[in-house]
Amino acid sequence: MNETFAFWQQTLPSLLDGFYLSLQVTGASLLLGIPLGLLLALGLRSRQLLLRAPLLALIEVGRGASVIVLLQFVYFGMPTAGFTFSAFVSVTIAFTWCTAAYTSEILRAGMEAVPQGQREAAQALRLNGLDTLRLIILPQGLPISIPALLGFAILMLQASSLAFVVALPEVMSKAQLVGSNTFQYMPIFILVALMFAAICIPATVVVGHLERRLSRHF
């Protein structure tokens, strides 16, 4: 019993530090990626091909490439072009890219879901394009996108465990290190799974509740 207590006393703080780092990476990528995704979604509404083409390429690569590929590209590939980043910054850049690419489509779909009658009413009131977007489209389109954005945030938290491939000391890296030193892989990974579940399960319930409320509202 004493050995078990001593084991968890030494192990748990390390895992909690790693999980906190996972939350930091996820939070940073969402705080940066969602506004960038909104800018990408708005940019795709432009009629200028020279603007839309690079934005579309950025989105398609961010959605089409796996997160591991983006991580490897930023951490190992970009130094060959003269851009070297720390593991935390590399993970944040890769996750922000992925977040922006996916949320741009989520936000675009939310804006497209605004009824056409609202746009016609804006035209009848002689609102210009910017005022229509600011006063009509965004206030109605963003709430529609909230459940999907929250669901994507859950996926990004789960994907943060992939950051171990660039030696970021997040929770999976900590778990691997503890397991290789003690050979107690089963209890360690069960605890890591419970940490993720403690965040993801309540968040999933909240997303489902929001979806039901918004579906009744709209």
C-alpha atoms as one frame of an Amber mdcrd trajectory, in Angstrom:
protein
   0.000   0.000   0.000   2.778   2.391   0.888   4.556   1.628  -2.390   1.376
   2.282  -4.360   0.790   5.574  -2.550   4.387   6.641  -3.121   4.098   5.718
  -6.821   1.032   7.886  -7.385   2.436  10.663  -5.239   5.415  10.877  -7.563
   3.503  10.276 -10.787   0.304  12.306 -10.477   1.903  15.801 -10.340   3.876
  15.065 -13.493   0.766  13.901 -15.353  -1.226  16.900 -14.162   1.510  19.238
 -15.409   1.396  17.486 -18.779  -2.390  17.698 -18.937  -2.255  21.390 -18.081
   0.139  21.875 -20.991  -2.299  20.012 -23.260  -5.042  22.406 -22.176  -2.737
  25.370 -22.856  -1.973  24.190 -26.382  -5.639  23.550 -27.102  -6.719  26.908
 -25.682  -4.063  28.827 -27.612  -4.925  27.135 -30.900  -8.639  27.847 -30.428
  -8.122  31.466 -29.394  -5.984  32.056 -32.475  -7.613  29.652 -34.911 -11.296
  30.570 -34.571 -10.838  34.303 -35.344  -8.517  33.324 -38.197 -11.153  30.872
 -39.409 -13.709  33.678 -39.414 -11.368  35.818 -41.515 -10.876  32.919 -43.932
 -14.635  32.382 -44.162 -15.173  36.057 -44.900 -12.322  36.031 -47.424 -13.944
  33.183 -49.332 -17.019  35.350 -49.818 -14.927  37.696 -51.946 -15.416  37.662
 -55.695 -11.720  38.294 -56.351 -10.052  35.083 -57.460  -6.586  36.332 -56.502
  -7.773  36.548 -52.892  -9.873  33.407 -52.798  -7.340  31.051 -54.412  -4.586
  31.243 -51.729  -7.168  31.201 -48.935  -8.801  28.123 -50.411  -5.413  26.420
 -50.736  -4.632  27.206 -47.094  -7.962  25.758 -45.991  -7.724  22.617 -48.102
  -4.210  21.822 -46.894  -5.233  22.441 -43.284  -8.226  20.142 -43.644  -6.697
  17.571 -45.947  -3.406  16.954 -44.144  -3.475  15.119 -40.827  -2.453  16.937
 -37.671   0.706  14.833 -37.423   1.742  15.919 -40.924   1.202  19.569 -40.010
   3.196  19.101 -36.800   6.067  17.470 -38.633   5.999  20.127 -41.349   6.206
  23.025 -38.881   8.680  21.479 -36.422  10.997  19.604 -38.794  10.271  21.104
 -42.207  10.228  24.838 -41.629  13.757  24.966 -40.113  15.091  24.000 -43.553
  13.571  27.276 -44.805  15.176  29.224 -41.962  12.232  29.264 -39.548  12.887
  27.439 -36.280  10.308  27.243 -33.501  10.134  25.642 -30.091   7.989  22.560
 -29.608   5.182  24.560 -27.958   5.143  27.210 -30.682   5.301  24.562 -33.418
   2.345  22.685 -31.961   0.403  25.927 -31.560   1.063  26.920 -35.181   0.059
  23.509 -36.537  -3.066  23.292 -34.382  -4.021  26.883 -35.216  -3.713  26.103
 -38.919  -5.925  23.041 -38.546  -8.408  24.938 -36.376  -8.652  27.849 -38.787
  -9.191  25.527 -41.742 -12.018  23.572 -40.128 -13.712  26.429 -38.325 -13.753
  28.514 -41.493 -16.110  25.941 -42.999 -18.159  25.743 -39.796 -18.542  29.514
 -39.659 -19.233  29.778 -43.374 -22.011  27.199 -43.031 -23.461  29.160 -40.111
 -23.523  32.356 -42.145 -25.052  30.570 -45.115 -27.785  29.231 -42.808 -29.138
  32.743 -42.220 -32.472  32.882 -44.076 -32.450  34.616 -47.426 -35.305  36.802
 -46.272 -32.982  38.461 -43.797 -30.625  39.419 -46.605 -33.498  40.729 -48.696
 -34.684  42.786 -45.743 -31.213  44.285 -45.429 -31.294  45.208 -49.112 -34.720
  46.762 -48.665 -33.303  48.872 -45.854 -30.438  49.832 -48.188 -27.741  48.491
 -45.892 -24.354  48.122 -47.520 -22.469  44.830 -47.539 -20.424  45.576 -44.418
 -23.454  46.643 -42.382 -25.405  43.617 -43.573 -22.581  41.371 -42.454 -22.105
  43.179 -39.129 -25.745  43.660 -38.181 -27.563  40.762 -39.852 -25.335  37.871
 -40.927 -22.847  37.540 -38.069 -25.284  38.030 -35.141 -27.452  35.216 -36.505
 -24.811  33.005 -38.106 -22.364  32.800 -35.198 -24.858  31.335 -32.681 -25.749
  28.640 -35.212 -22.063  27.690 -35.376 -21.483  27.480 -31.603 -22.358  23.774
 -31.087 -20.157  22.690 -33.997 -17.321  24.892 -32.731 -17.560  23.387 -29.259
 -17.576  19.893 -30.736 -14.471  20.719 -32.722 -12.807  22.101 -29.577 -13.318
  18.702 -27.930 -11.653  17.004 -30.885  -8.703  19.389 -30.694  -8.221  18.624
 -27.003  -8.121  14.934 -27.836  -5.737  15.617 -30.735  -3.353  17.422 -28.382
  -2.034  13.996 -27.370  -0.362  13.844 -30.810   2.043  16.591 -29.746   4.342
  13.960 -28.275   5.760  13.411 -31.774   7.623  16.743 -31.488   8.784  16.087
 -27.905   6.342  18.481 -26.268   6.053  17.340 -22.623   2.261  17.107 -22.653
   0.317  14.417 -20.840   0.972  11.574 -23.313   4.700  12.292 -23.311   4.671
  12.263 -19.518   2.699   9.009 -19.492   5.101   7.357 -21.928   8.069   8.447
 -19.814   6.546   7.176 -16.579   5.516   3.927 -18.215   8.979   3.290 -19.666
  10.561   3.907 -16.269   8.132   1.886 -14.151   6.533  -0.513 -16.694   3.175
   0.426 -15.164   1.605   1.293 -18.492  -1.955   0.139 -17.758  -2.735   2.317
 -14.699  -0.940   5.293 -16.220  -2.906   5.251 -19.471  -6.168   4.584 -17.621
  -5.530   7.719 -15.568  -4.745   9.734 -18.708  -7.972   8.487 -20.298  -9.915
   9.558 -17.201  -8.340  13.017 -17.379  -9.520  13.491 -20.941 -12.925  12.001
 -20.134 -13.373  14.414 -17.208 -13.247  17.286 -19.710 -14.706  15.754 -22.861
 -17.794  13.995 -21.451 -19.280  17.070 -19.708 -18.389  19.181 -22.741 -20.196
  16.714 -25.012 -23.292  16.949 -22.824 -23.174  20.751 -23.039 -22.835  20.604
 -26.838 -25.851  18.305 -27.122 -27.897  20.612 -24.882 -26.964  23.650 -26.973
 -27.831  21.864 -30.197 -31.298  21.008 -28.893 -31.953  24.535 -27.666 -30.710
  26.179 -30.863 -32.669  23.760 -33.067 -35.875  24.786 -31.264 -34.957  28.447
 -31.512 -34.143  28.458 -35.214
